[in-house]
Amino acid sequence: EGRAKILACCKAVADLCGFNDFGRVIISGFSQGAMMANDVGLHLPSRPRAIVSLSGIPLIVERWTEKARQAKMKGLKVYVSHGRQDQLLPFQASVWLQGLHKNNGLDVTHRPHNGGHDI
C-alpha cells in the first residue's frame, strides 16, 4: 500500500511538472525511507536517475531482484551508505543490499561510515 501511494505521488508530481520520464528524478530515503526509495525506484514506470539509500536494508529480495534485472534498470545508479556502528539496522544488511543491486546490473556506490543509525 505504501508503494502505491508513493508511486501515485510521483506520478502526480510528474504530471504537474510536465514530464513522464523519471530519468531526471533521484529518489532518496533514510532508514525505512531508504527501503521505500529502493522499492519505489525499482517500480517506477521508467528508470529514475538514481536511488540514494541511507541506512536501509533489503526487504523484498525476490521482487527487487526481478525488477533490477529489467533491461530498463541496467546501469541505474544506486548510492548506499550505512553506519558501521548502527544498533538498529545491521551494517551487514547494506552489504547485502549493495550485492543485490550490483549482481543484477545496477551501478552501485557503497560508502559506509563510522557512525550509527544516522546520516
Salt bridges, closest charged atoms under 4 A:
GLU1 OE2 - LYS5 NZ 3.09
ASP15 OD1 - LYS11 NZ 2.85
ASP39 OD2 - ARG3 NE 2.61
ASP39 OD1 - HIS43 ND1 3.68
GLU66 OE2 - ARG63 NH1 2.85
ASP86 OD2 - HIS82 NE2 3.01
ASP86 OD2 - HIS117 ND1 2.69
ASP107 OD2 - LYS77 NZ 3.04
ASP118 OD1 - HIS113 NE2 3.82
